Amino acid sequence: MSIIFERKSVRKFKDEKVSDELITRLLKAGMQAPSSCNSQPWEFIVVSKAEDKLAISKMHQFAKPAANASHLIITVGNLNEAKVHRMIDQDLGACNENILLQATHEGLGAVWLGFHPIEDRTLKLKEYLDIPDYCIPFSVICVGWPAHDGEVKLRYDENKVHYDKY
């Protein structure tokens, strides 16, 4: 569990490429996530071209880290594969977290950029990447070698814990 307490959002990256082997390990971790009815409704678009990363970084005000990441992993929910459509957000959320934890384990930095369910964001991503209508662009995960060591803030708050009843 210690890796959970080391994970942090990294938004600035060194100008150094992440190997294909490491990207594959992140994707394998994502695909190991639990999913509703074990449907595994995820697909991924890996983006590494500078012009594509720059375009995606301009899709909303909080997407700027995409421009200087080594790679972007776009997590996509395939509605044709999902057995329970209303659970796809949970399926992809678990997948994203696995990718973020694996990135931390590998010494990489990563940040999850939210796109779904904000319609204008998802439409821009869908159009730009030619994502079919039966798929939902869920998020963009920026991955790279961290430009600096940031401090992890522990978030445990006993006031948010309730036993037996609220």
N, C-alpha and C positions, 0 to 999 in steps of 0.2 A: 504493500500500500504506500510505501514511501514516495513512489513516483507521482502519486496524486498530489502530494504536498510540495512537489517541486515544479509542477506545471504552472505556467503563467502565460499571459498573452504577450507575444512579441510582435512589435509593429515595425521595427527597423532591422534590416538585414545587411550582412556583408555582401559585397559584390563577388560572390563565389557560388558556383553551381553546386547543387545537391545531386548526388549520383542517381542514376536510374535505379540502381539496386536499393538505395534507401527509400526512394519514392515507392517502389514495389512493396517494401516492408510496411510502409504506412498504409498502403491500400489493403494489404493482407490483414493488417490489424483492424481496419475499418470493416472488412468483410467478415470478421470474426464476431461482430456485435450480435446481440440478441435481436430478434425481430418478431413481430406478431405472426403467429402460426408458422414460424420459421420461413417466411416468404422471401426474405432477403431481397427487398425491392430496390436495392441501390445499384446505381451505375455511377461512373466517374468520368470526368473530362479533365485530363491533366494538361495544363497550359504552361508553356515555357517561353514562347516567343515574346520579345520585349514589347512589340506593338500591340499584341493582344492583352498583355498584362496592363499596359498603360490605358487601353480602352476600358477595361473592366474597372480599373481604379477610378475612373471618372463617372461610373454609373450611379454612385450616390456619395454623399459627403463623408461617410465613414469607411469608404472602400480604398482610400489612399494607400494603405500599406501594400496593396496588390502590385503597385508599380515597381517596387524594388525587391519583391520576393524572388527567390530562385524559381519557384514553381507555384502554381495555383492548382489546388484540387477542388474541382467543382463537384459537389455531391448532388446527385440527381435521383429523385424518387420516381420509379417506373410504375405507374398506376396499373399497367397490364400484369405486372408481377405481384403487386400487393394483394394479399388475400382479404385484408380489412383496410379499406382506403382511409378510414378515419384514424388509423393508427400509424400512418406513414410518417408523421412528424416525430413520433416517439422512436420509430425504427431508425430514421436518419439522424436523430439527435444522439442515439447510442453509437451509431457508426462514427459520427463526427468526434465524439469524445474519445473513442478508441484511437482514432487517427492522432488527435492532440496528445494523448498520453504516450503513444508510440514515438511521436516526434520528440517529446521530452526525453524519453528513454534513449533515443539516438543522439542526444545532444543538440538537436535542432530547435529552432524557434518556430512558433506557429501562432496564428490568430484566426479565429472563426469570424467571418464576416457574414452577418445575417442578410439574407435576401428574401426568402419565403417567410411569412406570407404577404409581404408588402408587394402589391401587384405591379406597380411601375418598375420596381427593381427586378422582379422575376421576368417581366416581359422584355426588358432590355437585354438581360442575360440570355433569355430564350431565343430572341431574334439574332443576337450577335453570334451565338454558338450553334445555331440551327438545331435547337433542341426540339424534338417532336412534341405534338400536343398532348400525348399520353404520358409525358414526363414533366415533373416539377423540378426546376432548378432550386434546390433547397438552400445551399450555402456555398460560399467560396472560402476555402481554407488556404491562407498564405503560409508558405513554408520556405525556410531558408536558414542559413547560419546566422545566429543572433549577432547584431552589431555591438551589443554591450550586455553585461550581466545586470539583469534587473533583480530587484528583491521580491521574493514571494511574500505576499501578505496572507497570513493565516486568517481564515474567515469564520471559524467556529464561534457561535454566539449562543450561549446557553439559554438566553431569553427566547430563542426561537424553537425551543424543544418543549414538547408537551407530552405527558404520559397519560394514557388511558382515555382522556378527553381533552378537548381544547382548553 
